[in-house]
Amino acid sequence: MTQNVSVWITVLFALLAANLPFLSRRLFLVIALKSPKNLATRFAELVVFYFVAGSLGLLLEQRLGQIAPQGWEFYAITGTLFVTFAFPGFIYRYLFKHHQ
């Protein structure tokens, strides 16, 4: 697998993972809740999915060779990028009218 393919897999997985808390009614896609998820629960899921997506990127980078050291700037940028990726799911969940 080339470096370009690894990068695109990571970006597409991050895009999917960032929207999952807003598209699913279950906690971490598995646990059925008695009451609907609130925004704080969705943000907590978002943080967990951020680390899952980061772990996938780290795994793919490790398979390609040496892992590059990262400073706080890397995590600040990837965190804001992940929140930006979550924007379509947030819009769908909180700003669209859902008819029941």
Phi, psi and omega per residue, in radians:
M1 nan 2.300 -3.115
T2 -1.434 2.965 -3.139
Q3 -1.152 -0.671 3.127
N4 -1.089 -0.730 3.132
V5 -1.136 -0.720 3.111
S6 -1.079 -0.730 3.132
V7 -1.119 -0.788 -3.125
W8 -1.179 -0.629 3.065
I9 -1.088 -0.769 3.140
T10 -1.130 -0.770 -3.125
V11 -1.146 -0.769 3.138
L12 -1.179 -0.662 3.070
F13 -1.137 -0.702 3.112
A14 -1.120 -0.688 3.101
L15 -1.093 -0.763 3.108
L16 -1.168 -0.819 -3.095
A17 -1.130 -0.573 -3.138
A18 -1.203 -0.487 -3.114
N19 -1.629 -0.272 -3.101
L20 -1.019 -0.724 3.132
P21 -1.062 -0.489 -3.095
F22 -1.592 -0.307 -3.105
L23 -1.688 -0.384 -3.081
S24 -1.839 2.504 3.061
R25 -1.565 -0.177 -3.133
R26 -1.631 2.657 3.099
L27 -1.356 2.106 -3.099
F28 0.966 0.565 3.101
L29 1.151 0.075 -3.030
V30 -2.158 -0.850 -2.971
I31 -1.517 2.075 3.079
A32 -1.348 2.307 -3.124
L33 -1.799 2.623 3.115
K34 -1.333 -0.590 3.100
S35 -2.014 2.732 3.141
P36 -1.102 2.653 3.108
K37 -1.212 2.442 3.041
N38 -1.684 3.091 -3.065
L39 -1.105 -0.643 3.141
A40 -1.127 -0.689 3.100
T41 -1.142 -0.707 3.122
R42 -1.134 -0.683 3.100
F43 -1.189 -0.627 3.077
A44 -1.117 -0.729 3.053
E45 -1.080 -0.681 3.141
L46 -1.048 -0.720 3.122
V47 -1.136 -0.754 3.130
V48 -1.110 -0.778 3.129
F49 -1.156 -0.507 3.049
Y50 -1.071 -0.772 3.140
F51 -1.233 -0.567 3.076
V52 -1.148 -0.793 3.120
A53 -1.128 -0.681 3.078
G54 -1.129 -0.643 3.097
S55 -1.149 -0.675 3.071
L56 -1.103 -0.776 3.103
G57 -1.075 -0.714 3.113
L58 -1.127 -0.721 3.114
L59 -1.093 -0.800 3.140
L60 -1.155 -0.646 3.106
E61 -1.170 -0.664 -3.141
Q62 -1.156 -0.609 3.129
R63 -1.223 -0.429 3.138
L64 -1.465 -0.368 -3.119
G65 2.690 -2.502 -3.078
Q66 -1.262 2.433 3.122
I67 -1.453 2.261 3.135
A68 -1.359 2.382 3.104
P69 -1.198 2.477 -3.098
Q70 -2.114 2.472 3.055
G71 -1.764 -3.016 -3.100
W72 -1.132 -0.475 -3.133
E73 -1.080 -0.689 3.129
F74 -1.053 -0.794 -3.102
Y75 -1.254 -0.574 3.074
A76 -1.151 -0.746 -3.129
I77 -1.230 -0.786 -3.132
T78 -1.196 -0.562 3.076
G79 -1.144 -0.765 3.117
T80 -1.221 -0.591 3.065
L81 -1.137 -0.702 3.120
F82 -1.129 -0.721 3.089
V83 -1.144 -0.659 3.078
T84 -1.129 -0.681 3.074
F85 -1.088 -0.511 -3.108
A86 -1.371 -0.135 -3.067
F87 -1.021 -0.779 3.123
P88 -1.063 -0.688 3.100
G89 -1.154 -0.683 3.105
F90 -1.105 -0.783 3.117
I91 -1.065 -0.779 -3.132
Y92 -1.075 -0.774 -3.053
R93 -1.296 -0.726 -2.946
Y94 -1.908 -0.331 -3.066
L95 -1.948 -0.330 3.068
F96 -1.492 2.546 3.048
K97 -1.377 2.213 3.100
H98 -1.900 2.074 3.130
H99 -1.544 2.267 -3.113
Q100 -1.986 nan nan
